[in-house]
């Protein structure tokens, strides 16, 4: 039996990162994934649904995904979760901001390091952590088996994959991550990428040019 779940996707910041708000409608507990920016808009969604944030999960430490984490944490008190292998990239926020020509956002300590197989809960919502290196060394995807939804960060997009030409990127590893971790998921699984439109695992297996022959 599936309890109804709030799932709002808010494209935030200049790069329009897909921030996901996942809320349990009974307990009103929530998980926020990739609060890159636009924290006031995010807060309005949380308030509208009466949600209390239990965890702030960052799929990888690029500024467009983590830029608003410190502010959201200061408002909600929720812990910030990241994979340890992306600590170095998180330490380069000044450089990342300079690339984008924006001010460096305030930083927060990472409260807990997530790794392969960890489960993150809010009420009845359960997200399983998959470590999917390639776009960055510490990139993770979140799999919600009850909903058959994958929050893919910048590992997999509709018709594309994450770029691997930035520091820490590895083209061989991203393809292995997709093949070994994401392709075994059900074809009908809905993929919410870090940017752009949603897709499904089956669609990307069939049509994604980058994944032919995997």
Backbone as CSV, one residue per row, in Angstrom:
resi,resn,N_x,N_y,N_z,CA_x,CA_y,CA_z,C_x,C_y,C_z
1,UNK,0.848,-1.195,0.000,0.000,0.000,0.000,0.873,1.231,0.000
2,UNK,0.599,2.152,-0.887,1.374,3.381,-0.985,0.613,4.564,-0.407
3,UNK,1.213,5.207,0.567,0.622,6.444,1.049,0.851,7.530,0.004
4,UNK,-0.093,8.466,-0.107,0.121,9.552,-1.075,1.343,10.387,-0.683
5,UNK,2.036,10.867,-1.687,3.270,11.596,-1.470,3.255,12.905,-2.223
6,UNK,3.750,13.952,-1.582,3.991,15.207,-2.282,5.302,15.060,-3.051
7,UNK,5.301,15.375,-4.334,6.568,15.494,-5.058,6.491,16.712,-5.962
8,UNK,7.154,17.770,-5.539,7.216,18.994,-6.341,8.633,19.146,-6.874
9,UNK,8.722,19.512,-8.148,10.020,19.755,-8.773,10.116,21.241,-9.089
10,UNK,11.116,21.894,-8.478,11.294,23.341,-8.658,12.629,23.582,-9.365
11,UNK,12.591,24.061,-10.623,13.864,24.404,-11.279,14.434,25.683,-10.660
12,UNK,15.657,25.577,-10.112,16.225,26.697,-9.346,17.510,27.217,-9.983
13,UNK,17.755,28.513,-9.739,19.023,29.122,-10.106,19.184,29.351,-11.592
14,UNK,20.311,29.980,-11.963,20.552,30.322,-13.372,20.658,29.092,-14.279
15,UNK,21.087,27.949,-13.717,21.205,26.732,-14.537,19.967,25.848,-14.441
16,UNK,18.925,26.345,-13.737,17.641,25.628,-13.650,17.821,24.176,-13.199
17,UNK,18.490,24.016,-12.076,18.641,22.699,-11.461,17.295,22.241,-10.915
18,UNK,16.941,20.982,-11.182,15.676,20.429,-10.679,15.804,20.072,-9.198
19,UNK,15.267,20.933,-8.336,15.213,20.633,-6.905,13.918,19.869,-6.623
20,UNK,14.042,18.721,-5.936,12.856,17.915,-5.611,12.478,18.077,-4.146
21,UNK,11.189,18.292,-3.896,10.626,18.297,-2.549,9.769,17.048,-2.429
22,UNK,10.163,16.141,-1.542,9.445,14.888,-1.331,8.815,14.949,0.053
23,UNK,7.487,14.848,0.121,6.820,14.971,1.409,5.838,13.841,1.678
24,UNK,5.858,13.311,2.894,4.878,12.317,3.321,3.617,13.061,3.770
25,UNK,2.486,12.756,3.145,1.270,13.536,3.402,0.691,13.265,4.790
26,UNK,1.085,12.142,5.416,0.550,11.844,6.732,1.403,12.467,7.845
27,UNK,2.713,12.189,7.823,3.585,12.707,8.889,4.023,14.140,8.618
28,UNK,3.895,14.583,7.352,4.353,15.914,6.932,5.865,16.076,7.042
29,UNK,6.576,14.955,7.031,8.030,15.009,6.986,8.475,15.042,5.532
30,UNK,9.605,15.716,5.293,10.037,15.917,3.906,11.547,15.733,3.753
31,UNK,11.918,15.408,2.522,13.320,15.387,2.091,13.427,16.400,0.951
32,UNK,14.448,17.253,1.001,14.706,18.172,-0.108,15.996,17.736,-0.783
33,UNK,15.939,17.580,-2.099,17.090,17.127,-2.873,17.568,18.259,-3.784
34,UNK,18.838,18.600,-3.653,19.509,19.591,-4.514,18.908,21.001,-4.463
35,UNK,18.904,21.623,-3.263,18.436,23.015,-3.156,19.527,23.991,-3.608
36,UNK,19.662,24.148,-4.906,20.753,24.950,-5.450,20.596,26.435,-5.244
37,UNK,19.350,26.906,-5.189,19.108,28.354,-5.154,17.608,28.557,-4.919
38,UNK,17.171,29.808,-4.957,15.737,30.150,-4.864,15.082,29.563,-3.612
39,UNK,15.762,29.753,-2.478,15.297,29.140,-1.230,13.958,29.724,-0.776
40,UNK,13.682,30.977,-1.109,12.382,31.559,-0.731,11.227,30.845,-1.427
41,UNK,11.404,30.536,-2.704,10.364,29.800,-3.436,10.198,28.398,-2.868
42,UNK,11.329,27.792,-2.546,11.324,26.457,-1.952,10.579,26.468,-0.620
43,UNK,10.874,27.475,0.163,10.230,27.621,1.469,8.722,27.775,1.336
44,UNK,8.302,28.523,0.310,6.865,28.725,0.087,6.166,27.400,-0.211
45,UNK,6.831,26.523,-0.980,6.257,25.202,-1.285,6.158,24.368,-0.009
46,UNK,7.222,24.386,0.793,7.214,23.637,2.058,6.082,24.130,2.961
47,UNK,5.938,25.456,3.048,4.896,26.039,3.900,3.499,25.689,3.389
48,UNK,3.332,25.738,2.068,2.029,25.451,1.479,1.562,24.036,1.821
49,UNK,2.507,23.107,1.853,2.164,21.717,2.167,2.308,21.398,3.659
50,UNK,2.761,22.386,4.442,2.955,22.161,5.872,4.022,21.124,6.167
51,UNK,5.123,21.162,5.427,6.155,20.128,5.533,7.315,20.552,6.437
52,UNK,7.841,19.592,7.180,9.037,19.763,8.001,10.170,18.984,7.360
53,UNK,11.259,19.690,7.033,12.370,19.040,6.336,13.188,18.203,7.319
54,UNK,13.340,16.921,7.002,14.110,15.990,7.832,15.525,15.805,7.313
55,UNK,15.719,15.973,6.008,17.054,15.793,5.425,17.174,16.625,4.157
56,UNK,18.364,17.167,3.952,18.712,17.891,2.731,19.776,17.051,2.033
57,UNK,19.397,16.455,0.898,20.303,15.528,0.217,20.855,16.198,-1.035
58,UNK,22.180,16.128,-1.196,22.851,16.732,-2.341,23.382,15.609,-3.230
59,UNK,22.944,15.575,-4.497,23.385,14.482,-5.379,24.855,14.613,-5.753
60,UNK,25.361,15.845,-5.816,26.792,16.081,-6.040,27.075,17.549,-5.738
61,UNK,28.369,17.866,-5.555,28.721,19.147,-4.934,28.908,20.305,-5.910
62,UNK,28.295,20.251,-7.074,28.354,21.420,-7.949,27.433,22.517,-7.413
63,UNK,27.856,23.738,-7.606,27.215,24.892,-6.974,25.724,25.011,-7.305
64,UNK,25.342,24.603,-8.524,23.931,24.737,-8.915,23.039,23.740,-8.184
65,UNK,23.644,22.764,-7.491,22.875,21.774,-6.725,22.972,21.999,-5.214
66,UNK,24.068,22.621,-4.768,24.314,22.738,-3.325,24.316,24.191,-2.838
67,UNK,24.211,25.147,-3.778,24.385,26.557,-3.434,23.461,27.087,-2.341
68,UNK,22.232,26.553,-2.262,21.288,27.053,-1.262,21.213,26.212,-0.003
69,UNK,22.088,25.187,0.091,21.982,24.236,1.202,22.212,24.895,2.565
70,UNK,23.195,25.776,2.647,23.498,26.423,3.935,22.297,27.233,4.421
71,UNK,21.664,27.956,3.495,20.529,28.785,3.879,19.321,27.931,4.274
72,UNK,19.081,26.857,3.500,17.952,25.984,3.825,18.175,25.309,5.179
73,UNK,19.419,24.932,5.450,19.736,24.320,6.743,19.523,25.315,7.877
74,UNK,19.906,26.563,7.658,19.739,27.559,8.725,18.266,27.825,9.014
75,UNK,17.424,27.676,8.001,15.976,27.891,8.175,15.311,26.671,8.821
76,UNK,15.713,25.472,8.388,14.984,24.257,8.785,15.673,23.458,9.888
77,UNK,16.983,23.653,10.050,17.739,22.846,10.999,18.018,21.432,10.508
78,UNK,17.627,21.120,9.283,17.798,19.759,8.763,19.258,19.501,8.393
79,UNK,19.731,18.265,8.572,21.111,17.927,8.223,21.320,17.883,6.713
80,UNK,22.543,18.212,6.299,22.929,18.171,4.888,23.743,16.904,4.641
81,UNK,23.310,16.138,3.624,23.925,14.846,3.313,24.567,14.891,1.936
82,UNK,25.806,14.395,1.855,26.579,14.393,0.609,27.500,13.177,0.644
83,UNK,27.909,12.687,-0.524,28.903,11.619,-0.540,30.293,12.209,-0.288
84,UNK,31.082,11.501,0.521,32.380,12.008,0.971,33.334,12.308,-0.185
85,UNK,33.195,11.571,-1.288,34.113,11.753,-2.418,33.937,13.097,-3.115
86,UNK,32.878,13.831,-2.786,32.676,15.165,-3.381,33.081,16.299,-2.446
87,UNK,33.733,15.965,-1.335,34.167,17.018,-0.409,35.124,18.005,-1.062
88,UNK,36.054,17.488,-1.873,37.044,18.368,-2.508,36.352,19.373,-3.428
89,UNK,35.369,18.888,-4.197,34.643,19.783,-5.116,33.842,20.815,-4.325
90,UNK,33.269,20.385,-3.197,32.528,21.328,-2.346,33.464,22.392,-1.792
91,UNK,34.744,22.044,-1.613,35.726,23.016,-1.124,36.104,24.058,-2.158
92,UNK,35.666,23.875,-3.390,36.024,24.800,-4.476,34.864,25.701,-4.886
93,UNK,34.035,26.071,-3.916,32.854,26.882,-4.240,33.232,28.235,-4.852
94,UNK,34.331,28.836,-4.387,34.767,30.127,-4.937,35.030,30.003,-6.432
95,UNK,35.756,28.945,-6.788,36.107,28.717,-8.181,34.845,28.444,-9.016
96,UNK,33.959,27.610,-8.474,32.716,27.303,-9.183,31.896,28.565,-9.419
97,UNK,31.821,29.415,-8.383,31.049,30.657,-8.503,31.668,31.566,-9.558
98,UNK,32.997,31.613,-9.585,33.697,32.455,-10.560,33.405,31.992,-11.984
99,UNK,33.381,30.657,-12.204,33.049,30.125,-13.541,31.689,30.627,-14.006
100,UNK,30.737,30.674,-13.065,29.364,31.061,-13.415,29.154,32.572,-13.339
101,UNK,30.129,33.265,-12.778,29.992,34.710,-12.625,28.952,35.099,-11.591
102,UNK,28.865,34.311,-10.508,27.918,34.637,-9.432,28.672,34.748,-8.111
103,UNK,28.004,35.326,-7.118,28.614,35.444,-5.796,28.736,34.061,-5.163
104,UNK,29.784,33.870,-4.371,29.956,32.591,-3.670,28.912,32.484,-2.563
105,UNK,28.094,31.422,-2.568,27.075,31.288,-1.525,27.708,30.905,-0.185
106,UNK,26.964,31.091,0.884,27.469,30.681,2.193,27.598,29.159,2.223
107,UNK,28.557,28.695,3.021,28.848,27.268,3.094,28.307,26.679,4.392
108,UNK,28.029,25.396,4.367,27.633,24.680,5.576,28.516,23.452,5.722
109,UNK,28.694,23.004,6.945,29.338,21.705,7.141,28.406,20.622,6.611
110,UNK,29.000,19.550,6.105,28.215,18.367,5.742,27.979,17.578,7.031
111,UNK,26.722,17.292,7.336,26.391,16.651,8.611,26.592,15.147,8.569
112,UNK,26.438,14.567,7.383,26.514,13.114,7.287,26.907,12.749,5.861
113,UNK,27.790,11.765,5.742,28.204,11.308,4.416,27.357,10.118,4.001
114,UNK,26.708,10.233,2.844,25.888,9.113,2.356,26.729,8.219,1.466
115,UNK,26.446,6.913,1.544,27.166,5.971,0.693,26.200,4.940,0.135
116,UNK,26.719,4.170,-0.809,25.956,3.113,-1.470,25.171,2.283,-0.450
117,UNK,23.867,2.131,-0.704,23.044,1.269,0.142,22.388,1.965,1.320
118,UNK,22.774,3.207,1.603,22.112,3.938,2.693,20.647,4.174,2.347
119,UNK,19.795,4.218,3.375,18.383,4.532,3.197,18.073,5.835,3.917
120,UNK,17.391,6.734,3.222,17.005,8.024,3.798,15.489,8.040,3.889
121,UNK,14.970,8.341,5.085,13.529,8.253,5.320,12.923,9.600,5.694
122,UNK,11.688,9.805,5.276,10.834,10.878,5.794,9.432,10.281,5.827
123,UNK,8.926,10.007,7.026,7.660,9.295,7.106,7.796,7.961,6.384
124,UNK,6.846,7.677,5.497,6.871,6.403,4.760,7.743,6.468,3.505
125,UNK,8.285,7.644,3.206,9.126,7.782,2.014,10.489,7.163,2.288
126,UNK,10.940,6.345,1.345,12.260,5.738,1.481,13.053,5.951,0.208
127,UNK,14.228,6.567,0.349,15.143,6.766,-0.776,16.397,5.939,-0.532
128,UNK,16.726,5.072,-1.482,17.959,4.296,-1.399,19.062,5.001,-2.158
129,UNK,20.229,5.094,-1.538,21.354,5.800,-2.147,22.130,4.851,-3.059
130,UNK,22.353,5.301,-4.300,23.234,4.595,-5.231,24.430,5.505,-5.501
131,UNK,25.626,5.010,-5.261,26.822,5.796,-5.590,27.114,5.603,-7.073
132,UNK,27.028,6.693,-7.838,27.150,6.623,-9.299,28.232,7.595,-9.790
133,UNK,29.508,7.310,-9.505,30.580,8.228,-9.901,30.667,8.383,-11.413
134,UNK,31.226,9.501,-11.840,31.416,9.767,-13.266,31.309,11.249,-13.563
135,UNK,30.126,11.829,-13.290,29.973,13.288,-13.437,30.868,13.975,-12.409
136,UNK,30.830,13.465,-11.183,31.787,13.811,-10.127,32.127,12.507,-9.402
137,UNK,33.213,12.492,-8.607,33.571,11.248,-7.899,32.508,10.815,-6.892
138,UNK,31.772,11.781,-6.325,30.804,11.453,-5.275,29.352,11.553,-5.706
139,UNK,29.099,11.570,-7.006,27.706,11.663,-7.470,26.877,10.491,-6.946
140,UNK,25.663,10.792,-6.503,24.734,9.739,-6.098,23.399,9.934,-6.812
141,UNK,22.668,8.819,-6.964,21.272,8.844,-7.392,20.435,8.315,-6.234
142,UNK,19.176,8.723,-6.177,18.263,8.251,-5.135,17.144,7.450,-5.788
143,UNK,16.991,6.201,-5.345,15.974,5.305,-5.902,14.855,5.125,-4.885
144,UNK,13.622,5.378,-5.344,12.446,5.235,-4.496,11.644,4.050,-5.012
145,UNK,11.877,2.853,-4.472,11.274,1.647,-5.053,9.752,1.651,-5.015
146,UNK,9.161,2.181,-3.947,7.695,2.162,-3.840,7.048,3.012,-4.924
147,UNK,7.707,4.117,-5.280,7.161,5.031,-6.295,7.718,4.740,-7.688
148,UNK,8.737,3.881,-7.749,9.462,3.631,-9.008,9.950,4.945,-9.617
149,UNK,10.614,5.736,-8.767,11.180,7.012,-9.213,12.666,7.043,-8.897
150,UNK,13.427,7.599,-9.838,14.859,7.778,-9.647,15.198,9.260,-9.741
151,UNK,15.791,9.793,-8.676,16.336,11.150,-8.727,17.789,11.000,-9.159
152,UNK,18.078,11.353,-10.407,19.331,10.945,-11.050,20.453,11.964,-10.940
153,UNK,20.193,13.119,-10.305,21.230,14.144,-10.299,21.677,14.435,-11.724
154,UNK,22.985,14.659,-11.912,23.484,14.926,-13.263,24.140,13.691,-13.883
155,UNK,23.727,12.490,-13.443,24.276,11.272,-14.034,23.578,10.949,-15.356
156,UNK,22.247,11.032,-15.365,21.467,10.671,-16.562,20.429,11.743,-16.839
157,UNK,20.344,12.144,-18.096,19.330,13.095,-18.558,18.495,12.459,-19.664
158,UNK,17.389,13.109,-19.991,16.665,12.725,-21.191,17.568,13.016,-22.395
159,UNK,17.885,11.968,-23.146,18.728,12.070,-24.353,20.186,12.449,-24.100
160,UNK,20.638,12.436,-22.843,22.031,12.806,-22.600,22.525,12.188,-21.298
161,UNK,23.816,12.419,-21.013,24.402,12.011,-19.739,25.167,13.201,-19.177
162,UNK,25.588,13.089,-17.930,26.300,14.196,-17.293,27.630,14.456,-17.972
163,UNK,28.034,15.703,-18.022,29.324,16.040,-18.627,30.442,15.522,-17.724
164,UNK,31.541,15.155,-18.353,32.649,14.571,-17.587,33.941,15.360,-17.800
165,UNK,33.825,16.578,-18.332,35.017,17.383,-18.637,35.360,18.366,-17.514
166,UNK,34.597,18.334,-16.411,34.904,19.192,-15.273,35.811,18.428,-14.310
167,UNK,36.486,19.125,-13.382,37.388,18.428,-12.456,36.679,17.274,-11.734
168,UNK,37.322,16.104,-11.743,36.729,14.935,-11.085,35.835,14.113,-11.986
169,UNK,35.585,14.593,-13.198,34.735,13.855,-14.126,35.480,12.681,-14.753
170,UNK,34.734,11.620,-15.090,35.343,10.425,-15.673,34.335,9.748,-16.590
171,UNK,34.586,9.848,-17.897,33.641,9.340,-18.894,33.414,7.844,-18.818
172,UNK,34.473,7.095,-18.501,34.346,5.649,-18.395,33.478,5.289,-17.187
173,UNK,33.719,5.998,-16.092,32.981,5.688,-14.861,31.497,6.012,-14.974
174,UNK,31.146,7.109,-15.654,29.720,7.463,-15.718,28.963,6.396,-16.506
175,UNK,29.565,5.882,-17.574,28.897,4.839,-18.363,28.763,3.550,-17.543
176,UNK,29.797,3.217,-16.768,29.723,2.032,-15.908,28.639,2.209,-14.841
177,UNK,28.544,3.407,-14.276,27.512,3.675,-13.262,26.117,3.487,-13.840
178,UNK,25.891,4.021,-15.043,24.574,3.902,-15.675,24.272,2.441,-16.001
179,UNK,25.265,1.748,-16.552,25.065,0.352,-16.942,24.819,-0.543,-15.722
180,UNK,25.635,-0.368,-14.678,25.613,-1.302,-13.548,24.568,-0.960,-12.495
181,UNK,24.245,0.338,-12.349,23.334,0.740,-11.272,21.944,1.127,-11.793
182,UNK,21.903,1.851,-12.927,20.616,2.403,-13.372,19.888,1.473,-14.350
183,UNK,20.605,0.857,-15.280,19.941,-0.013,-16.262,19.220,-1.208,-15.635
184,UNK,19.682,-1.747,-14.495,18.916,-2.850,-13.886,17.565,-2.424,-13.301
185,UNK,17.309,-1.119,-13.166,16.019,-0.653,-12.645,14.921,-0.961,-13.666
186,UNK,13.659,-0.996,-13.217,12.562,-1.301,-14.161,12.499,-0.284,-15.302
187,UNK,12.163,-0.766,-16.498,12.064,0.119,-17.662,11.084,1.264,-17.437
188,UNK,10.024,0.984,-16.650,8.995,2.019,-16.444,9.369,3.017,-15.355
189,UNK,10.520,2.819,-14.707,10.951,3.742,-13.651,11.079,5.152,-14.216
190,UNK,10.480,6.116,-13.510,10.529,7.518,-13.927,11.835,8.131,-13.432
191,UNK,12.541,8.788,-14.341,13.817,9.419,-14.020,13.626,10.926,-13.941
192,UNK,13.954,11.503,-12.772,13.954,12.959,-12.621,15.417,13.398,-12.653
193,UNK,15.871,13.952,-13.782,17.276,14.341,-13.880,17.557,15.646,-13.138
194,UNK,18.853,15.972,-13.044,19.255,17.207,-12.378,18.871,18.458,-13.148
195,UNK,18.615,18.317,-14.440,18.187,19.436,-15.291,17.281,18.875,-16.374
196,UNK,16.327,19.682,-16.811,15.536,19.305,-17.980,14.392,18.356,-17.665
197,UNK,13.750,17.842,-18.731,12.509,17.078,-18.570,12.726,15.678,-18.000
198,UNK,11.661,15.148,-17.392,11.713,13.781,-16.867,11.694,12.793,-18.023
199,UNK,12.103,11.561,-17.719,12.125,10.510,-18.726,11.899,9.179,-18.006
200,UNK,12.179,8.074,-18.682,12.116,6.759,-18.030,13.395,5.993,-18.366
201,UNK,13.689,4.996,-17.552,14.860,4.147,-17.816,14.717,3.481,-19.189
202,UNK,13.531,2.938,-19.485,13.313,2.258,-20.760,13.539,3.159,-21.956
203,UNK,13.058,4.397,-21.848,13.228,5.338,-22.959,14.704,5.619,-23.206
204,UNK,15.444,5.816,-22.141,16.866,6.142,-22.319,17.661,4.949,-22.832
205,UNK,17.297,3.737,-22.404,17.951,2.538,-22.946,17.774,2.485,-24.458
206,UNK,16.577,2.851,-24.904,16.247,2.699,-26.320,16.774,3.853,-27.170
207,UNK,16.642,5.093,-26.670,16.858,6.255,-27.544,18.094,7.096,-27.222
208,UNK,18.685,6.916,-26.025,19.792,7.801,-25.645,21.050,7.419,-26.432
209,UNK,21.466,8.336,-27.306,22.595,8.092,-28.200,23.858,7.686,-27.436
210,UNK,24.061,8.285,-26.246,25.278,8.045,-25.466,25.319,6.633,-24.878
211,UNK,24.153,5.978,-24.819,24.062,4.690,-24.115,23.885,3.512,-25.054
212,UNK,23.964,3.754,-26.369,23.817,2.655,-27.320,24.975,1.685,-27.146
213,UNK,24.652,0.395,-27.088,25.695,-0.615,-26.980,26.208,-0.860,-25.579
214,UNK,25.554,-0.276,-24.567,26.023,-0.501,-23.176,25.719,-1.947,-22.758
